[in-house]
């Protein structure tokens, strides 16, 4: 019998963001998912844990800390659930092991800007970075959906005569100062969405923002 040796690989990375835990319901019942953004000097990718692993790992993995992972699975990402630009994600399974380490690499925020005139040609749900000018601020609205409170800030932005609507939610919406008209805003990990017949930009929990 031919036996194939499995390739054993390890990953060393820093956790740059721990996403809020979420729950789901499907034909198999209810479950929960935990997601982290991992970064190193080559880029970023999501780490995803389900159910029991989702319950255990948030007590072991912390933002800003470095870890070594082995025994992970690799899976393509459904564009609807993308949180980073990477087309793949890492999945925790029963063979996965983690340990905290010290890395020589020091994480600092970097951008890979996409011009607004390119947005129309990119797939919906793409995750991009933009550097745009704020032309109009429609203000903040709040509400409650399914028992969860939310805050929304809608803004009109432009870049070289290309105009687009930008929506920021919750913490990002609250961080914006009152007076922002004609200021530049840099956004990392912003999602391309579709609303009322046109493409828009929508913030996510891991969206980073800097107002110039």
N, C-alpha and C positions, 0 to 999 in steps of 0.2 A: 504494500500500500504506500502510495506517495504521500509524504507528510510535508506540508509547507510550514516553514518557520514564520511565526508572526513577528512583525517588526515592532520592537519595543521603543517607544519614544517618550520623551519628557518635555514639558513646557515650563519655562520660568517666566513669570510675568507679575506686573503690579496691578492691583485692583484699583481702577480709577473711579469707578462708580458702582454702587450697589442699588439696583432698581427696587422699587417697592414690590413686595410679594403680591402675587395675584392668584386668584382661584379660577377654576374652570369646571364646566359640566359637559360631559359627552356621553356616548352610549355605554361607556364602562362605569359611569358614575361621576362623583366629584373628585377634584384633585387640586393641587396647588403647584405653583411654579416660582422659583427664584432665579433671577438673572443678574449677572455681574458683567461689567466691561473690563476686559483684560487688555493691558498695553505693554509693549516692549519697544525696542528700538526699530522694529520692522513694521509696526502698525498696531491695530486693535481688533479684537474679536470678542464675541459674547460667550460666556460660560453659562450653561443652563442646567438647573437641577429640578427634578420632579418629585412630588409627594414626600416620601420619607427623607430623601436626600435634601429636598427643599426645606424640610423642617429642621434638619441637623446642621447643615453647612452654614447658614447665616450666623450661627454662634461660633464659627471657626474662621470665617473669611471676612476681613474688614477692609474698608477703603483706605488706600494709602500704604497698605502692607504688601510685601512681596511673598510669593508662594511658588513652590514647585508642584506640578501636577503630573501624574502618570495614570494610565488606564482610562483615558477619556475616549469617547467616540466622537466622530466628525459627521456632521449632517448639514445639508443645505438648508438655508433659511427661507421660509415662506415670506414673500415680500411684505405681506400685510403686517407681519410681526417683527420686521427688521428694526433694530435699534442702533445699528452701526452700518457703515457702508460695505463691510465684508459680506460676501455671499454665503459663507459657511459659519457654523457655530459649533461649539464644543459641548458635548452632553456628558453629564456625570452618570456613571453606572455603578454596578455593584463591585467592580474591580478598581474603581478610582481611588487613588490615595493622594493626599495633599500634606504638605508640610511648609511651615513658614521659613523663609530664607532671607539672606541679605544679598541684594543685587548691586552691582556697580552702576548699572543704568539708573539714572534719576529722571523720573517722568516730568515733563513740562508740556504745557498745552501748545500744539502746533496746528496750523490750518492748511487745508488744501482747497482754496477757494474755487467755486464754480460761479461763472458770470450768469446773471439773470437771463441773458439772451440764450443760454444753453438749456434752461429749465424745460422749455417746451419740447425739447427733443429727448429728454431723459424719461425713463419709465416712471410711472407713478409709484410712490412709496420709496423712491431712491432717497438715500441719506447723504446730504451734502453740507458743505460749509459755504457761507456767503458773507460778503462785506458790502453793506447797502446803506443808503441814506434814508432817514425817516422823513416823510413828507407830511403825513397826517396821523394823528392819534385819535382813534374813535372812543377811547376811554375803556374803563374796566367794568365788567359785569360779573355778577356772582349768582350762584344758584345751588340747588340740591337735586341730585339725580340718584335714584335708588338708595337714598339715605346718605349719600356721599356729597359733601359740599365741594364746590369748585369755583375757581376764579379765572376769568378770561380777559385778555387784553388784545384788541384788534388794532393793527397798525397798517398804514399804507407806506410801502417802501419803493425805492427806485435805484437804478444803476444805469447810467448812460442812456437815459430816456426810456428804459424798460421798467414798467411798473408792475407791482404785484402786492397782493394782500398777505400779511403775515399775522398769524395767530399764536399767541403765547399763553400757556396755561399755568395756573397755580403758582409755584414758587418763582418761575421765570416772570410771570405777569406781575407779581408783587415787587420784584426787584427793580423794575423800571421806574426811574424818578418821574415826577410830575411833568417837568418841562423837557421834552426830547425832540421837538420839531427841529429839522435841519441838522440833526446830529447823525454821525455814522454809527452803525452797530455791526459788530462782528459776531457771527453765530456759528457754532460748531455743532454738528449732528442735528440738522434741521431736516424735516421730512417734506417731500413733495406730495401734495394732496390735491384733491379735486373737489370744488365746491361751486355750485350754481353756474356750471358750464365753463369754468376756467380753472387753471392750476393755481394753487396757493402754497404757501410755506407754513408749516405747522411745527411748533416746538414740542419736544418730548421731555420726560423727566431728566434725561442725561444731556439735554441741550446746554451748552456753555455759551455765555453771552458777555460781551464787553462793549460798552458804549464809549465812543471817543468824543 
